[in-house]
């Protein structure tokens, strides 16, 4: 069985060069990951790195296929389906808050449950996961207290974090 790990980064020229240097060192030293990028290399059988130069930055995509994990074709489908549902529920929460009422319990709790599942996937912004989960917990607590302003505040913080993460990992 194999596992694919994909990482997408928007970087500048210096960061791109630094990444490839660290990748080479990691391969040379036989480490389990690329330092500072948290990209797993244990039992890899294939590494594919591509760099696209764009006017505003470079777009780096790294794919690592490892032998020690199960096949991720189903995982990729699950990830995409989960992400679409989270986007729809997040948008629905935003509409409710914009109209000055709390979103439904189902919308909030499905989003929070999906958030925990989403953070189990590698290669999609792990450095944001801890803060993301903390904000989700704060949103849950405000929702339980029926604190509309608190839910709105944590929703807005989640939205800002989402934008930062997607800005870095999406092209």
Protein Blocks (a to p, Z undefined) as FASTA:
>chain_A
ZZdddddddddfklmmmmmmmmmmmmmnopabdehklpafehiabdcddddddfkbccdd
dddddfkbccfklmmmmmmmmmmmmmmmmmmmmmmmmnopacdfklmmmmmmmmmmmmmp
ghiopmmmmmmmmmmmmmmmmmmnopaklmmmmmmmmmmmmmmmmmmmpZZ
